[in-house]
Amino acid sequence: MARFNLKLCSTDFKSRDYYVNIRKAMAHLQRTGQYLTVKNNQEVHLHPSSCLEHKPEWVIYNEYVTGSRNFVRTVTDISGE
């Protein structure tokens, strides 16, 4: 954002939308081995460049990449609670 001189903005911590916006970047592991995004129920896979050596039950991701399949990249293992 800084490189392109774009304004950095975020939802205020006290806003009702703060946690809603975080949930939009989450995905849950399905029985099929694919992930399902919380935001729009898209089936995705962990990107091959992901550093995770296992498939956690929940991830939060920074990038959604389309190609031969849909991938999430820059992921972090999180607790479902």
C-alpha positions in Angstrom: 0.0 0.0 0.0 2.8 2.4 0.9 4.7 1.6 -2.3 1.6 2.8 -4.4 0.9 5.7 -2.1 -2.5 4.3 -1.1 -4.1 5.2 2.2 -3.8 2.6 4.9 -7.2 2.1 6.5 -8.7 -0.4 8.8 -12.0 -1.0 10.6 -12.0 0.6 14.0 -11.4 -2.0 16.8 -14.6 -0.9 18.5 -16.7 -1.3 15.3 -19.2 -4.1 15.0 -17.7 -5.0 11.6 -14.2 -5.5 13.0 -14.5 -9.2 13.6 -16.8 -9.7 10.6 -14.0 -8.5 8.4 -11.5 -10.9 10.0 -13.9 -13.8 9.4 -14.1 -12.9 5.7 -10.4 -14.1 5.4 -10.9 -17.5 7.0 -11.2 -20.9 5.5 -12.2 -24.3 7.1 -10.9 -27.7 6.1 -13.6 -30.0 4.7 -13.7 -33.8 4.7 -12.7 -33.8 1.1 -9.3 -32.2 2.0 -10.2 -28.9 0.4 -10.9 -25.7 2.3 -14.1 -23.7 2.2 -13.9 -20.0 2.5 -16.2 -18.4 5.1 -16.8 -15.3 3.0 -18.4 -16.9 -0.1 -18.1 -20.7 0.3 -15.5 -21.1 -2.4 -13.5 -24.3 -2.5 -9.8 -23.6 -2.2 -6.5 -25.4 -1.7 -3.4 -24.3 0.2 -1.0 -22.8 -2.3 2.1 -25.0 -3.0 4.3 -22.2 -1.7 2.6 -22.3 1.7 5.1 -23.1 4.5 2.5 -25.2 6.4 3.5 -28.9 6.6 0.1 -30.0 7.6 -3.5 -29.1 6.9 -4.9 -27.3 9.9 -8.6 -27.2 10.6 -8.8 -23.4 10.2 -6.6 -20.9 8.4 -6.7 -17.2 7.9 -5.3 -16.1 4.6 -4.0 -12.9 3.0 -4.2 -13.8 -0.7 -6.7 -15.6 -2.9 -5.1 -16.8 -6.1 -6.9 -18.2 -9.1 -5.3 -20.4 -11.7 -5.8 -24.1 -12.6 -7.4 -24.3 -9.1 -8.3 -21.7 -6.5 -5.7 -21.3 -3.9 -5.2 -19.3 -0.6 -1.7 -18.1 0.0 0.1 -16.5 2.9 -1.9 -18.6 5.4 -1.7 -18.9 9.2 -2.9 -21.8 11.2 -5.6 -20.5 13.7 -7.8 -22.0 16.4 -11.5 -22.4 15.5 -12.5 -21.0 18.8 
